[in-house]
C-alpha cells in the first residue's frame, strides 16, 4: 500500500477497510459489508452521508466557479454569504470570519490573531498560550504545541516554551478529588494560578474545547466556562473556544459554548461546518478583537491558498441551512439523552462512567469500578472493544480505554438501540468474559 494513513501502523497494512459509499448513518466497504457509523467519520458528518442537497450545492458552484483566491481584494459570493451568516451566529457577535481549510489551521489562525491583537495594542510581549492537558487542537505545528498529549509531540523537536498546560475539568478523575457540580471549580482556578505563575502580561490567550473530545468526552461542571471567561477578561487574556468538534449541533446546541452563555473572543470551526462534504474551517473573531486590526495601517499577513474556497463555502452554507431548518441541534439534544440513558442502563463491572452532552458521549472502562482503577494500558482493552464492535457492524472509537460515540445527528432511536445492543454484547464477550473487569 502506498497510502500513508494518519496514525497508521506501518507493520499492519491488512487492517485497512476501504469505505466506498454512505447513506444516512450507514457506510459500505468495497466488499459490500455495511456498518453503522457511530463516529460520524471523525465527529463531523453531522447531516449524515449521501445528502443530495449538499451534492447539488457543490455541483452548482463547481459549474460556475470552483475556486479563485480571496487574496488582494478578491472574493466570491459563497464566501461572502457564509461569512455573513457565521458572523451573525457568533455568540456576542456579529464578528469577523477568516476561512481556513480545516480545524488545525483555524486554531493556528486564532493563536496568530490573539498574538497580533496584543502587538497592535502595544503589548508585543503577550505571546504565551495556556491550554489544557488532554486537549486536542490539531497536528500542525502551533496547534500541536497547544495540544495536551505528549505522545503526539514525541520526535518532532523540543516543546515550545510559549505554551503551558493546566488540568482539564475531568470530573471522574478530579485531581482535587471533588464531586462534580458541587466543587469549588479548582480546575478553573488553575487557570488563574498559571497566569500568575507566568505573569499575565506575557500571556496572549487561553484555548479550550467546551467539551474535550479526543481527551475523553470531558463535560465540564456547570460554572466552569463562565469562570474561565471571567478570569480571562480580568487579566486581559483572550479566550479561544475550539468548537471544531462541538460546533453545529453536536452537543445539542448550535455551539458548545451556548450551553453556558459564554461569549468567546475567538472561535475555531471546521468538521460539522460542511458535514465533511468538502474541507473547510473558519476562525471567528469578535468585533472588539478585530478593532485594532481595522485601525492598523498594516495588513494582517495571514491566509491560506484555499481560504474562502467557493465550492466549499457553498456546501457550508447549504449544510448550515439543513442543520437549522431540520433543527439538528434539538434532535441531537433529544437523541443524545436517549443514548446516554440507554448506555447508563447497561450493567457492566468494567463500565466506570457514562457521560456526554448531546450526541457526544463517552464510556470509560475501568478494571475496578469501586476504586476507578484503570486497566493496564498494555491490555488495549478499549481497542479490543472497538474492533469487536467493528466486526459486529458498528463503528465507534476508543480513546485509550474511553469509548466515544458521536453518530450523525440524523441517527434514529432504532439505530441507537442497535449500537447499544452491539456494545452490550461486545462488553460481555470481549471485556467481562475475559475476566478483565
QUITA-V410296 format. One record per residue. RES is the residue in one letter. D_CENTER is the distance of its C-alpha to the mean C-alpha in Angstrom with 1 decimal. Layout:
BEGIN
RES/D_CENTER  RES/D_CENTER
END
This chain:
BEGIN
X/29.8  X/29.1  X/25.4  X/23.3  X/20.1  X/17.1  X/17.5  X/20.7  X/23.8  X/26.6  X/29.3  X/27.8  X/27.8  X/29.1  X/25.8  X/24.7  X/24.1  X/24.5  X/22.9  X/25.0  X/24.2  X/22.2  X/22.9  X/21.0  X/19.2  X/21.7  X/21.8  X/25.0  X/26.0  X/29.0  X/31.1  X/30.6  X/28.6  X/26.2  X/23.0  X/20.9  X/17.3  X/15.4  X/12.3  X/12.2  X/12.3  X/9.0  X/7.2  X/8.6  X/12.4  X/12.4  X/16.0  X/17.2  X/19.1  X/22.3  X/22.3  X/25.5  X/24.6  X/21.9  X/24.4  X/27.1  X/25.1  X/24.4  X/28.0  X/29.6  X/27.9  X/28.6  X/32.2  X/32.5  X/30.3  X/27.5  X/27.0  X/28.7  X/27.4  X/26.6  X/28.2  X/31.7  X/31.8  X/30.8  X/28.3  X/28.0  X/28.0  X/24.5  X/22.9  X/25.0  X/24.3  X/20.5  X/20.4  X/22.8  X/20.9  X/17.6  X/19.7  X/21.3  X/18.2  X/16.9  X/17.6  X/20.9  X/21.3  X/22.5  X/20.8  X/20.9  X/18.7  X/18.5  X/17.1  X/15.6  X/15.2  X/11.5  X/8.5  X/10.5  X/13.4  X/11.8  X/11.3  X/14.8  X/16.1  X/15.0  X/16.7  X/19.7  X/20.1  X/20.1  X/22.6  X/24.8  X/24.8  X/26.5  X/28.7  X/29.9  X/30.8  X/32.9  X/30.7  X/30.0  X/29.7  X/26.4  X/24.1  X/22.5  X/18.8  X/17.8  X/14.5  X/14.0  X/14.9  X/12.4  X/9.7  X/7.8  X/7.8  X/9.4  X/13.0  X/15.3  X/17.7  X/16.6  X/12.8  X/14.1  X/16.5  X/13.9  X/12.1  X/13.8  X/14.9  X/18.5  X/19.0  X/16.6  X/19.0  X/22.2  X/24.7  X/23.1  X/25.4  X/25.7  X/23.0  X/22.7  X/24.7  X/23.0  X/19.9  X/20.1  X/18.0  X/18.6  X/18.0  X/14.9  X/15.7  X/16.3  X/19.0  X/20.1  X/21.0  X/21.7  X/23.6  X/25.8  X/26.6  X/26.0  X/25.4  X/22.3  X/23.1  X/26.5  X/25.8  X/26.5  X/22.8  X/23.7  X/20.0  X/20.0  X/23.5  X/22.4  X/20.9  X/24.4  X/26.1  X/24.2  X/25.0  X/28.6  X/28.7  X/27.5  X/29.2  X/27.2  X/29.2  X/27.4  X/23.8  X/21.9  X/18.5  X/16.2  X/12.5  X/10.1  X/6.9  X/8.7  X/7.9  X/7.0  X/5.6  X/7.6  X/10.0  X/11.2  X/9.7  X/11.5  X/12.5  X/14.5  X/18.2  X/19.3  X/20.5  X/18.0  X/16.1  X/19.5  X/21.1  X/18.7  X/19.2  X/22.9  X/23.2  X/21.5  X/23.9  X/26.9  X/26.5  X/25.7  X/22.2  X/19.5  X/16.2  X/13.1  X/10.2  X/6.8  X/5.8  X/4.1  X/2.3  X/5.2  X/7.5  X/10.6  X/11.7  X/9.2  X/10.5  X/14.0  X/14.1  X/13.3  X/10.9  X/9.8  X/12.4  X/15.0  X/15.6  X/17.1  X/18.7  X/17.1  X/17.7  X/15.8  X/17.7  X/15.0  X/11.7  X/9.4  X/8.6  X/8.5  X/7.8  X/9.3  X/11.5  X/13.9  X/12.8  X/13.2  X/16.9  X/17.0  X/14.9  X/14.0  X/12.0  X/13.2  X/13.8  X/15.4  X/18.3  X/20.3  X/24.0  X/25.1  X/23.1  X/24.4  X/28.0  X/29.1  X/27.8  X/29.8  X/32.8  X/32.7  X/35.3  X/33.1  X/30.3  X/26.7  X/26.8  X/23.3  X/21.8  X/21.2  X/23.5  X/21.4  X/20.3  X/21.1  X/21.9  X/24.0  X/23.2  X/19.4  X/19.8  X/22.2  X/19.9  X/17.1  X/19.8  X/21.1  X/17.7  X/17.2  X/20.7  X/20.2  X/17.3  X/19.5  X/22.8  X/21.9  X/20.1  X/17.1  X/15.4  X/18.7  X/18.9  X/15.5  X/17.0  X/20.2  X/19.2  X/16.5  X/19.5  X/21.6  X/19.4  X/19.1  X/22.8  X/23.7  X/21.9  X/23.4  X/26.8  X/26.8  X/29.1  X/28.4  X/29.4  X/26.5  X/23.8  X/23.3  X/20.8  X/18.8  X/16.1  X/13.4  X/12.8  X/13.4  X/12.5  X/9.9  X/12.7  X/13.6  X/17.2  X/18.5  X/21.6  X/24.4  X/27.9  X/29.5  X/28.1  X/30.7  X/29.9  X/26.2  X/27.2  X/24.7  X/25.9  X/27.3  X/24.5  X/27.2  X/27.3  X/23.9  X/23.9  X/20.3  X/20.7  X/24.1  X/22.8  X/20.1  X/22.9  X/25.3  X/23.1  X/22.8  X/26.5  X/26.8  X/24.7  X/21.4  X/18.2  X/15.8  X/14.1  X/15.4  X/13.6  X/17.1  X/18.8  X/15.9  X/15.5  X/12.3  X/12.9  X/10.7  X/13.5  X/14.1  X/14.9  X/18.5  X/19.2  X/22.5  X/24.0  X/26.1  X/23.2  X/21.5  X/25.0  X/25.1  X/21.8  X/23.1  X/26.5  X/25.5  X/23.3  X/26.4  X/28.8  X/26.9  X/26.5  X/30.2  X/31.2  X/28.8  X/28.3  X/31.0  X/33.5  X/33.3  X/34.0  X/30.8  X/30.3
END
